[in-house]
Amino acid sequence: MEILLFFLFIIPIIVGIKYFLKIQTSEYKGKHGESVVANYLQKLPDVEYVVYNNIYLKTGKGSIQIDHLVLSIYGIFVIETKNYSGWIFGSDNNNYWTQIIYNNKTKFRNPIKQNRTHINSLKYILFEFNFLKYFPIIVFTGTAELKRINSFTPVIYEDKLFHYLLRSDEEQILDKVQLQNISKIIDKYIIQDDDIENKHLNNIRRGIYEKERKIDQFICPKCGGKLKIREGSFGKFYGCSEYPNCRFTQNLR
């Protein structure tokens, strides 16, 4: 009897601890943030909007993962979702943004640059529709406070997203038939592979490793030019010798 009572007491505690540890992982937080945004997107009228959540698309260099893609009669909304807490600082051209929780600082990849890569890939896929408008949006869920964000790209909280997407001030550029044709093209590029998440992450890791290797050798990872130390208003940094044709920059190590 005592053993039974022990297990009845200890097992819920172990399960609770495992659940707590799980929800603290960045992977869980990211997926939870995406599900929150997906719930908002469900409210959009089907006649004017086609919504994709967490899709992987084939590209010439492998694959891209887009948190949320919204096709509309006004253009294409490309949404990057971040689920963070603390204070958030960043600007358009920073390689990394900063999260501050009390005295702890954490860096994470600039979501605006991530979104630019996604939009460039979409332009390649949808080259027939060269008149399309693309609307990048960065959405923060969770308890994050956007403290100092210098950006031309909208960086908003989740509760502002739905009204932003309605775009009553935008001109309609697509009819229903064109909207469906674009959706069919996107469908062809979606990767249907149960293991695509792991493959995609491995591709990213390889890309980061290759980029770091080139920078260590003072080679521009963008165009192959030479990296040189330059002086800017915020101090010294690496700049590409092919400037202004190549505008790659990197903070000094």
C-alpha positions in Angstrom: 0.0 0.0 0.0 2.8 2.4 0.9 4.6 1.7 -2.4 1.3 2.4 -4.3 0.8 5.7 -2.5 4.5 6.6 -3.2 4.0 6.1 -6.9 0.7 7.9 -6.9 2.5 10.8 -5.3 5.7 10.9 -7.2 4.6 10.1 -10.8 2.5 13.4 -11.2 5.5 15.3 -9.9 7.8 13.7 -12.5 5.3 14.3 -15.2 4.9 18.0 -14.1 8.6 18.5 -14.1 9.0 17.0 -17.6 6.2 19.2 -18.9 7.7 22.3 -17.4 11.1 21.6 -18.9 9.4 21.0 -22.3 7.6 24.3 -22.4 10.9 26.1 -21.6 12.5 24.9 -24.9 12.9 27.3 -27.8 11.3 24.7 -30.1 8.2 24.4 -28.0 7.9 28.2 -27.6 8.3 28.7 -31.3 5.6 26.2 -32.2 3.3 27.7 -29.6 3.8 31.2 -30.9 3.0 29.9 -34.5 -0.2 28.2 -33.3 -1.3 31.5 -31.6 -0.8 33.4 -34.9 -2.4 30.6 -36.9 -5.6 31.0 -34.8 -5.8 34.7 -35.7 -5.3 33.8 -39.4 -8.3 31.4 -39.3 -10.5 34.4 -39.0 -9.6 35.8 -42.4 -12.3 35.5 -45.1 -11.6 32.6 -47.4 -12.8 34.5 -50.5 -9.9 37.1 -50.2 -7.2 35.1 -48.4 -5.4 31.8 -48.7 -3.4 30.9 -45.6 -0.4 28.5 -45.2 1.1 27.8 -41.8 4.6 26.4 -41.2 5.4 25.3 -44.7 8.7 24.2 -46.3 9.3 25.2 -49.9 11.8 23.9 -52.4 14.5 26.4 -53.6 17.5 26.3 -55.8 19.7 26.1 -52.7 17.6 23.6 -50.7 14.6 24.7 -48.8 13.1 27.6 -46.8 10.7 27.4 -43.9 8.0 30.1 -43.7 6.0 30.4 -40.4 2.9 31.9 -42.1 2.2 32.7 -45.8 -1.0 34.6 -46.6 -2.0 35.0 -50.2 -4.5 37.8 -50.7 -6.1 39.9 -53.4 -3.9 42.7 -52.2 -0.6 40.9 -52.4 1.4 38.4 -50.3 2.0 38.6 -46.6 5.1 36.8 -45.4 5.0 36.5 -41.6 7.8 35.6 -39.3 6.7 34.7 -35.7 8.8 35.1 -32.6 7.6 33.9 -29.1 9.8 35.8 -26.6 9.8 37.4 -23.2 11.8 40.3 -21.9 12.8 43.5 -23.7 13.6 43.3 -27.5 16.0 45.6 -29.3 16.9 45.6 -33.0 17.0 47.3 -36.4 16.7 46.5 -40.1 20.4 45.8 -40.8 21.6 44.2 -37.5 22.7 40.6 -38.0 21.3 39.8 -34.6 18.7 41.3 -32.3 19.0 41.4 -28.5 16.7 40.0 -25.8 17.2 41.3 -22.3 15.7 39.6 -19.3 16.9 41.4 -16.1 20.7 41.5 -16.5 20.9 38.6 -19.1 21.4 39.4 -22.7 20.7 36.9 -25.5 21.2 37.3 -29.2 18.9 35.9 -31.9 18.9 36.1 -35.7 17.5 39.2 -37.2 13.9 38.2 -38.2 13.7 40.9 -40.9 16.7 39.4 -42.7 15.2 36.0 -42.4 12.0 37.3 -44.0 13.9 39.0 -46.8 15.4 35.6 -47.8 11.9 34.1 -47.8 10.5 36.9 -50.0 13.4 36.6 -52.5 12.7 32.9 -52.8 9.0 33.6 -53.3 9.8 36.1 -56.1 11.8 33.4 -57.8 9.0 30.9 -57.5 6.3 33.4 -58.6 8.3 35.1 -61.4 5.3 35.0 -63.7 3.5 37.4 -61.3 6.2 40.2 -61.3 3.6 42.8 -60.4 2.9 41.2 -57.0 3.3 43.2 -53.8 5.0 41.6 -50.9 4.3 42.6 -47.3 6.8 41.3 -44.7 5.6 41.3 -41.1 7.3 40.3 -37.9 4.9 39.2 -35.2 5.9 38.9 -31.5 3.8 36.6 -29.3 4.4 35.9 -25.6 5.3 38.6 -23.1 8.0 40.4 -25.0 8.2 44.2 -25.0 9.4 45.9 -28.2 11.6 48.5 -26.7 13.7 50.1 -29.5 13.0 48.7 -32.9 14.3 50.7 -35.9 12.7 49.2 -38.9 10.7 50.0 -42.1 9.2 46.5 -41.8 6.2 46.3 -39.5 7.2 44.7 -36.2 3.9 44.2 -34.2 2.3 42.3 -31.4 0.0 39.3 -32.2 -3.2 41.2 -31.3 -2.5 43.8 -34.1 -2.0 41.3 -36.9 -5.6 40.6 -37.9 -6.5 44.2 -38.5 -3.2 44.8 -40.3 -4.0 42.0 -42.7 -7.4 43.3 -43.7 -5.6 46.1 -45.6 -8.7 48.2 -46.3 -6.3 51.0 -47.5 -4.7 48.7 -50.2 -5.7 48.5 -53.8 -6.8 45.1 -55.1 -4.3 43.7 -57.6 -5.5 40.1 -58.0 -8.8 38.5 -58.9 -10.0 35.2 -57.4 -8.7 33.2 -60.4 -5.2 34.7 -60.1 -5.3 34.0 -56.4 -6.1 30.4 -56.9 -3.4 30.1 -59.6 -0.8 31.4 -57.3 -2.0 29.0 -54.6 -1.5 26.1 -57.0 2.1 27.1 -57.8 2.8 27.4 -54.1 1.3 23.9 -53.6 3.7 22.5 -56.2 6.8 23.8 -54.3 5.7 22.6 -50.8 7.9 19.8 -49.6 5.9 16.8 -48.5 8.5 14.9 -46.4 8.0 13.7 -42.8 11.7 14.4 -42.1 11.9 17.8 -43.8 12.3 19.6 -40.5 15.5 17.8 -39.6 16.8 18.1 -43.1 16.1 21.8 -43.2 17.8 22.4 -39.9 20.9 20.5 -41.1 21.0 22.6 -44.2 20.9 25.7 -42.0 23.7 24.5 -39.8 25.8 23.7 -42.9 25.1 27.1 -44.3 26.1 28.8 -41.0 29.3 26.7 -40.8 30.3 27.6 -44.4 29.6 31.3 -43.8 31.7 31.3 -40.6 34.5 29.5 -42.3 34.6 32.1 -45.1 34.5 35.0 -42.7 37.4 33.4 -40.7 39.4 33.5 -44.0 38.4 37.1 -44.7 36.2 36.0 -47.6 32.9 37.6 -48.2 30.3 34.8 -47.9 27.9 36.8 -50.2 30.0 37.5 -53.3 33.5 36.0 -52.6 35.2 39.4 -52.3 37.7 40.2 -49.6 36.6 41.4 -46.2 38.4 44.5 -44.9 38.2 46.4 -41.6 36.3 49.6 -42.0 35.3 52.4 -39.7 31.7 53.4 -39.2 29.6 55.6 -36.9 29.3 52.7 -34.5 32.9 51.6 -34.6 34.9 49.2 -36.7 33.5 46.3 -38.7 34.2 44.0 -41.6 33.1 45.3 -45.0 33.3 43.7 -48.5 35.9 45.0 -50.9 33.3 45.0 -53.6 31.2 47.7 -52.0 28.9 49.3 -53.2 28.0 46.3 -55.4 28.1 44.1 -52.3 26.9 45.5 -49.0 27.8 42.6 -46.7 29.0 43.6 -43.3 30.0 41.7 -40.2 30.9 42.8 -36.7 34.5 42.4 -35.6 35.2 39.1 -33.9 
